[in-house]
Amino acid sequence: MELAEVRMSNWKGWLRRKGVYLLLTFSVATLSLVYQVRQRYTLDLGQGLDYPYLEGFHAAERDESFSWRWSRGRASIWFTGIGGNQRLHLEMRLSGFRPQGSPVPHLLLEVNGHALATFTPQREAKTYRFTLSPSFNSDLKVQLESDTFVPGKDPRELGVMVDWVRVEPVGDRRVVIPSPLHLLSSLATIYLLILILKWWGVPEGGRFLGWGVATLGLTWGFLNCRILISRFSPLLLTSLATFYLAILGLDALLGGFPRRKGSLKPGQLRGVALVLLLALSLRLILALTPGYEADVRDYAVWSWKAATMGIEKIYLWVDGVWPADYPPLLPYVFQTVGVFFQRAISPDFLYPGEEINAIHRYLLGLPVIFTDLLTAVLILRAVHKRKGFRLSLLVTISYLFNPAILFDSAYWGQTDAVHSLLILLSITFLDEGRITWSWASMTLATQAKPQAYIFFPLVLILTGRKFGWRSVAKGGLAALVTFLVIISPFLYYETTDSLLSHYFTTVAPQGYLSLNAHNLWWLLSGGNGWIKDTGTPHLLSSLGVTFLTYRTIGVLLLGTFTLLALYRVYNNQDVDTVYATAAFLGFAFFMLPTQMHENYMFAILPLLSIVSPTDRYLTFMYAILSFTFFSNMVLHDPAILDSLGPRVAEEGLFILRWANSGLNFVLLAFWIALFPWRGQMSPSLACHRQDRLTTP
């Protein structure tokens, strides 16, 4: 019997290996055969998605008859993955236009680094044709080198006007050699897909089926849009590899290697991954919208500036490009996106003009979306420790699909999720005794957005009370090192003056009661938040008290409740108390000072979601604050206001905005009244435990 079992096991193993070899042969043969189908490739310059295949060209231009791009002195056009060993016919329509009296241009045409022709293009647009001998090179690179001129006040150096370029196989049929790079990239992509299916628990037959479907899908892609698939196949491979590493990271964070007590089971992990995948899909769809266009345009410009000029110039006025108004961490994110966009998608990476590149704009929203998902994982991890899997998953879903969170990070494309994640990380690390990581995370949060400074005293008090005041010095050193690493490029390139100027400008007041935030000042001003906060309230001015301006009163109110909140944490370092107090600090920061924006409430929700299962009052606060935060953004959304018209927007929404600020004020008063300033637990928990003690 044992021998039979061994033989059966060997037989199944042989079949598995044979199946893998057969599928591999099927993929290679199918992807190679599709190259034998002749195709004509046309690249119409100036028509949308031409920039991934171009380098050395200026922005697209068009008139009623056609579109074109001006080349620089040296420009390149790529036809990637078309296959080798083909006789090709190259056609291009271009113009050597020059102003009257200017010398005619001379154009050197090269293909894959070899000179093909030298000629003088005519002033009028004309089609030029060339025949290329067979080559084993699977990619075709067409290079144009020409004289340039500067057209008057336009500072650009212009070469030739290119309308379109076309490549077509001609002559006898030959065996086309597939591109080895793209073939290997396709096989690696299929293999990664199989690994993902295996992690998901798909049986072996389903994985084999997935292999075949993936092969046919790539074959269809190569058949219908070969140069597009070839151009972006490395990007597809990188995306799948990132996704696979993400699910392994999720497994390590929530499951553990090896499995430890309290970790999620494989089925639970797959459920969490499915929820995250659905949340990601929804966010990717919402990210297709233009977003909050004024802010997104700034992000695109700063991304271009940091990628092309260097991060050290991000706070300088350079060639009319304005400096960033965020601390350095977010410009680093923008720079990373810009460099990726330039190297992987658009080699020229032209300055974002009136119309932002759609792919660049989309990429700028991805870091925030992934940050949102990581925040949800931390929420699930924190709640699961105390409340079990089902409740933790429910809380995570309530965050991932919270309309306010979706509106801010996915639809508007705002960056609040970044510093909110870092604040949450800092408190989580401190709860786990990781002082260095906690202080480093909070430092990063303050270098993402200055709103995070309100939470630093909380970390300081918690560190001193839980781990001793000597630990504060350890945390302070970690914060200092983190800060120095962040500003190191500015120190190296001696542009710290611009960085310091930014810090002082950020701290300097913007001078208005409320920048669309439905807080105390929006309520008291009757919905007219855009008035100066340097004035004195009428009641105080009538009494001769002129030194108490709106701004001063706001700072005093915030300082008072911050001290009370810190006093509470000083007396009670219970983890639920810490999260609730941090959420209260964030809400007080939104409600009490002047100069608040409508999206400054974002950081409250992740903190509040973690403690909402422990207290019915906090559950109520989480639900209502999600509603008021969402309403605040919707009632000031530029796209919605434009659709309603100025009269309806100003008159019809006035009552709704004012009522929303009133509801926020009631919530603040409710929270203050129920805040157990000296107690060891929240009111509802205290009542619940007292009931249990007194019930016979």
N, C-alpha and C positions, 0 to 999 in steps of 0.2 A: 504493500500500500504506500509506504514511504517512497519507494522507488518510483511508483507511478506518479506520485505527487511531484517529485523532483523533475521527472520527464515532462509533465504537463507545464510546470513552471518554466522549464527551458524552452518548450515549444512556444509558450506565450511570449517570452522574451525575444525569441527569434522573430516571431511575427511582428512584434513592436518595432524591432530594428529594421526589418524588411519594409514595414509600413512607412517608417521615417525616410528610408532611402528612396522608396517609390515616390513619396510626396516631394522630396527634394528634387528628384529627377523631373517630376511633373512640373514643378515651379520653374526650374531652369529652362526646360524645353519650351514651356508656354511663353515665358518672358522673352526668350530668344526668338521664337517664331514670329512674335508680333512685330519685331524689328524688320522682318522681311516684307511687311506691307508698306508700299511706297506712300509717302505723304509729302504734301507741299506745306511749307512753314512760312507764314507771313507775319511780320512784326510791323504794325502800323504805329509810328511814333506820334505821341501826343494824344493817343486814345486810351486814357485810363491806365491799364495795368501793363504798361510797357517798361516801367522803370526797373523791375528786377533784372532785366536783360541788358541794361545800358550802364555805361560809365563814361564820364567826360562830356555830358550833355547838360544844357541849360533847361529851364522849366518849359513845359509844353506851351505852344501857342497855336491859335487856330483862327480861321476866318470862315466865311460862308462856304467856301469850296473844299478846303482840306485843313488838316492839322499837321504840325511839324515841330521839330526841335532843332535848335541851333547847337552845333557841336562846338567844343572848345578846340584848342590847338591839337589835342590828341584825344580821340574818343574810341570807344569799343562797343561792339554789339555781339551778344552771345546767343548762339543756338545750341543749347545744352542737350546732350543725350540723343542726338539724331542718328548715331551709329556710324561706324567706320566702313571703309572699303566701298565707297559710293562715288560715282561721277556726279557732280552737282552743278546746277545752273544757278548762279547768283545774280539777282536783279536788285537794283536800288534806284529809287527816284529821289533826286536831290537837286539843289540849286546852289550855285556859287555867287549869289547876289552880292554886289558891292555898290556903294553909293557912286554917283557920277564923279569921274576924276580919280577914283581909287584904283590901284593896281588889281588885276585879276588874280584870283587865288590859284595855287597849285596844290593838288591833292595827291597824296601817296596812299594807296590802298594796299593793306596787308591782310593775309589770311593765315591764322595760326602762326604768326611771327614771320611769315615769308612774304616778300614783296610780290604783289600781283600785278599792279598797274600804277602808272603815274600819268595824270591827265589834268586838264584845266576844265572844271565844270562850267557850264554856261550860266548866264545870268538868269534865264528862265528855267523853271523846273523841268527836268528831263530824266527819262529812264535809261540807265546804263546797265549793260548785260555782260557777264563774264562766265567762263566755264572753268570749273575746278577739277583737277585730276584726283583720282581716288587716293584716299589717305586712311591710315589705320587709326587716326585720331577720331574718337567718337563725338567730340564736341567741336563746334565751329566758332571761332572767334574772328570777327571782322573788325579791323582797325582802320580808322581814318586819321590821317595826319595832314593838316592844312595850315596855310597862312591865316592869320586872324586880323580883325580890325575892331576898333572901338567906335560904336555909332553915336557920336555926339555926347549928350549928357548921360547916356546909358553907360555905366562903368564896365559892362560885361565885354569880354573878349570873344568875338564871334568868328566861327570858322565857316561851315557850310550848313545850309538848311536841308535836313533829311526828312522826307515825307514817309517813306516806307522801305523795308528791305525784305526780300523774298528769297527762299532757298528751296530748290526742287530737284529730286533725283532725275537723271536723264540717261539715255544710252542703254546698253545691254544690262540685263538683270545680273546682279552679283549677290553673293552671300554677304549680307550685312552683318558686321561684327557689333554685337551689343556693347554698350558702355560698361566696362567692368565695375567701375565705381557705383553706378546706379543699379546694376544687377546685384552686387553684394549688399548694397543698402536696402534693396527690396527684400532680399532673403532675410536680412537681419530684422527688418520690420515685421515680417511674418513670424519669425521666431519669437520676438518679443510679445507679439499678440498671443502666441500659444502659451507663453509663460504667464501672461495675465489671466488667460482662461483657466490655466491650471490652478492659480491662486484662488480663483473664484469658485473652484470646486467643480468645474465642468469635467465630465468623464472623458476618458481617452477617445472614445468615438466622436464625441462632440468637438474635441480639440482637433482631431484629424479633419473633420468637416470644416471647422473654422479655418484650417490651413488651406484647404481647397478654395473656400469662398474668398479668402484674402488674396490668393493667387489670381483668381479670376477678376477680382476687383482691380488689382494693380494692372492686369492685362488690359482691361477695359480702359483704364486711365492712360496707359501708354499708347493705346490705339487711337484715342480721341484727342488727347492733349499731351503729346509726348514731351515737348520741351517744358511744359508747365510742371508735369510730374517729375521730370528729371531735375529741374531747377530746385524743387522743394522737397525731393525725397530725403536728403539729409536732415531737413527740418522736421519732416514727419517722423523719421527715426529718432531724432532727439526728443521730440514730444512724447513718443511712446516710452522711451527710456526714462524720461522724467516721471511719467505717470506710473511706471512700474516701480521706480525708486520711492515714489510717494506712497504707494500701497504697502511697500516693505517698511517704510518709516511708520506708517499707521499701525502696522502689525507690531513693530517694535515698541511703539509708544503705548498702545492699548493692550496688546497681547503679551509681548515680552518674549525674549529668547534666552533661556527656555521659559515655558509658561509658568507664571508665578501665581500665588494665591491672590484672588481678586481680579485677575486679568480676564479679558473678554475671551469667550470661546470662538472658534473659527466661524461658526454660523453667525454669531453676533457681530463679529468683525465684518463679515460680508454684508450684513444688514446696514451697518454704519457706512461702509464704503458705498453702498447703493444710494443711501440718503445724500451723502456728499456728492456723488456723481449727478444726482438729480438737481441738487442745489447749484452745482457748477454749471450744468446745462442751462438752467434758468438764467443765471448771471451772464453767461456768454451770449445769450439771446438779447438780454437787456442792454448789454454793452455795445450792441450794434447801433444804438441810438446816438445822436450827437453829444448827449450829456449836457452838463452846465457849460455852455460853449465858451464863455469868457474865461473861466478857470481852465478848461481843457486846452484852450489856445495857449495860455501861459505855460502849461505843462509841456506842450509840444515845442514851444520856442525854447524853453530852458533845456529840454532834452536835446534839441539840436545844438544849442550853444555849448552845453557841457560835453557833448560827444565830439564836436568839431573843433572847439577852442580849448577845452580842458576845464575840469571842475574848478581849478584855481581862479578862473575868470567869471565864475557864475554870479558874483556880487558886484561886478564892474559893468559900467556902460561901455559896450564895445560895438562900434559901427552902428550905433542907433538901436542896438538890442538891449532891452531893459534888464536890470538885475533881478534875480530871484528874491522873493519875499518870504521864503521858508528857511528854517535852519538847515544845516548841510546834509542831514541824512536823506531827506526826500530828493534833493538834487542828485545825490549818488544813485538813487533808484532811477531817476529820469535819465541820467547819463548811461546807466547799464542798458536801459531800453533803447536809447539812441544808438549806442555802439552795436547792439544786436541788430537793430533795424538796418544800420548801414552795412554791416558785414554779411548779413544773411539775406537781406531782401533788396535794399536800394543802395548800391555802392555810391551814388552821387549824393544822396541825402541832402536835398536842396532845402533852403530856408522855408519854413512853413509860412506861406503867404496868406492871402485872404481865405483860401480853402486848405484846411489841414488834410494831409494824406490820411485816408481812411484806415489803412493798415497800421500806420504809426499811432493814430489815435486809439485804435483797438488794443494795440500792444501796451499802451500806457495804462490801460485799465486792468490788465491782467495781474500785476503784482498786488493790487488792492483786493482783487477777487480771491487770489490764493491766500492772502492774509486773512480774509474773512473765513475761509474754510479752516485754516489753522486755528483761529480763535474758537471756532465751533468744536474742534477736537479737544482743545484745552478745557472748554466748558464741560464737555461730556466726561472727560477724565476727572475733573474736580467733583462733579455731582455724583459720578459713579462710585467714588470712594465712600460716600456717606449714604447714598440713597438707592443704590442698585442700578441695574442696567435699564430697565423699562423707563423709569422716571428720568434717568439721565438722557436717554434717547429722545424722550418727549421734550425735555428742556432744550436739547440741541436742535431739534426740528423747529421749536418755537423761535429760536434765534436765526437759524439759516433761512427760514421763510418769513421772517418778520418783515412786513412791508416797509418799515422805516429803514431797516438795514439795507434791504434791496434797493430802495430809492436812492439812498445816499451813495453807496459804494458801487453799485452796478449801473443804475440809470444815470445818476449825475456824474459818476466817475470821480467822486471826491476821495481824498486820501486819509480820511479820519480813521479808517480801519487799521492803519499802520501803527500810529502811536497808541491806539486803544489796545492792540495786541501786546505791545511792549509793556504797557501799564499792567495788563493782566499777567503777563509773564513775570514781571517783577514781584508782584504780590504772591504768585504761585511759588516762585523760587524761594522767597522768604519763608513761606509756610513750610517748605521742605528743608529749611536750614541752609540753603545755598546763598550765602550773603553776597559773595563776590558777583555771582550771576544776577542777583536781584538788583544790586546797585548799578551794574553795567546796563541792564535792561532799562531801568528808569532813566539813566543818562541818555541812552539811545532814544527813548520816548521824548525827552525834552528837546533833543536835536532833530526830531521829526516835526513836532509842533509845540509851541511854547505853552499850550494849555496844560501840558503834562506837569509843569512845575508845581501845580497845586497839590500833586500827590507825593512830592519828594519829602515834605515834613512827615507824612504818614510813614514812609519807609524808614526814616530816621528814628522816629519814636519806637516803632516796632522792633527795629534792630537792637536799640538800646535796652528795651524792656525784656525782650525774649532771649537775647544772646549776650547781654552785657555791653556796657558802653565802650569797652575796648574794641568790640566788633564794629562800631561805627567808624573807627579809624580804618579798619580793613575795608569796609564798604566804600569809604571816601577815597581811598587809594584806587580801588577798582574804578570808581566813577572818574577820577582824574585821568587814569591811563586810557580809559575809553574815550574820553573827551579829546585827549591829545592825539590819539589815533585818528579820530574823525577830522581834526583840523590840520593833520600833518601835511597834506598837499599845500595848504595855504601858508604854513610855516616854511615849507621848502621853497616855494616860488615867491615868497615875500609879499603875499597879498593879504596878510592878516588885517591890514587896515580896513579893507573892504568888508571882511567878515565881522570885525568889531562894529563897523558902521551899521551893518545889517542888524546886529544884536540890539544896538541902541535904537535903531529905527523901529524894530519890532516891538520893543518895550514902550516906545513913545506912543502916546495916546492917539487914536484916530479921531477922537473928538465928537462922537455921536452917542446918544443915549442907547440905542439898540440898532444893530445892523441886521434888521429883519428877525431878530430873536424874539420869540413871544415870551418875554420874561417880565419881571417886576416893572421895568421901565417902559416897556411897550404898553403895559396895562395903565400905569400912572399917566403916561403922555397921551392917553386916548388913541393909541394906534399911530402916533406920529413919532416914531423912534428916531427919525433922521433929523433931529435937532441937536444943537451943541450941548455937550454934557458939562461944559464949564460954567453954565449959569447956575443960579441959586433958586431953589424952590420958592414960589411966591410967598408962602406962609413964613418961611425963615427970613426972606428979604424984608418983609413987612415988620419983622421984629428986630431988624438991624443985624441979623446974623448972616453976613455975606461970605464968610470964609468956608461955609459948608456947601460946596457945590454938589451937583448930582454925582460927579465922579468920586468925590471924597466920601460921600455917604455910601456909595456902592462898595468902595474899598473897606470902609469901617464895618459894614454889614458882613462882608465876606470874611474879614479878619476875625470878627466875633464868633461866627459859627464854625470857622476853621479851628479856632482854639478850643471850642467846646467839643468838636468832633475828635480832635487829638487827645483831649482830656479823657474822652470815653475809651479810646484805644489804649491810653496809658494805663487805665484801670482794668481793661479786659482785652486780652490778645487772642480770644477765641477766633478761629478762622472765619466763621460766619459773621461775627461782629466786624471783623476787618473788612471783608468784602462789602458788607452793608454800609459801613462808614465810608469806604472809598467811593461807593456809588453816591452817598449823600454829599460828599465833598464835590463830586463832579456836578451834581444837580445844583448845589449852592453856587458853584462857579458860573453856571449858566444863568441862574436866576438873578443874582444880586449885583454884580458889577455892571458898569456900562460897557458899551462897545462890543457886545457879544453878537456873533453870527448865528444863523438858524441851525447850522450843523454842529454846533459845539456840544450838543447833548449826546452825541454818538457814544462817547466812552462810558456813559452810565450803563447802557443796556447790557454789555457783556458781564460787567461786575454784578449787576442786579439779577441777571438770569441765573447765576450760580447759587445765590441764596434764596431765590424765589420759592423753591420747593420746601424750605425750612420754615416759612412764615407766611400765613395767608395774607397779612397786610402787605408784605413785600411782593407777593404774587399779584396783588391788586395794583401796587405801584408800577410793577413791570408792565402790566397790560395797558394801564392808562397812559403812562409815559411813552410807551411805544406809539399809542394813538396820537398824542399831542405832538410828538416829534415828527411823525409822518405828516400830520396836518400842517405843521409849521413849514415844512419843505414844499408841500403841494401848493399851499396858498401863496408861495413866493416863487414858484417855478416859472422861469421866463417863457418856456414853450406854452404852458397853460395860460399865462397872462396874455401872451400875444394872440392866442386863439380867441380869448374872451373880448379883447379890445380894451383900450385904456379906460373908458368910462366904467365898464362893468368891473374891471380889475380893481379900480380904486374905490368905487362906491359900493358895489355888490359884495366885495370880499371884506370890507372894513369890519363889519359886525362879527364875521367868522374869525378873523384874525384876533380881534379884541377878546372875543369869548374864549379862544384857545389860550391866550395869555392869562385870562382869568382862571381857567381850569388849572394851568400850571401853578399859579399862585396858591390856589386851594390845596393842591397836592403838596407844595412846599410847606404850607402851614400845617397840614395833616401830618407830614413826616416829622416836622419839628415837635409838634405836640406829643407824638407817640415815641419820640426818640428817648430811650432810657439812658440818659446822660451818665448816670452812675451805676446802672444795673448791669448784671452779668448776662442778660439775654434780652431778646426783643419782647415787647408786650404780649404778643399772641402766644409765644412759647411759654412765657412766665405764667399766663393765665391757664394754659393747657396743663402745665405741670402742677399748678395749684389745684386744679379740678381733680387731677388724678390722686393727689394727696388727701383731699377732703371727701372724696366719694367713698361711701362704705362698701 
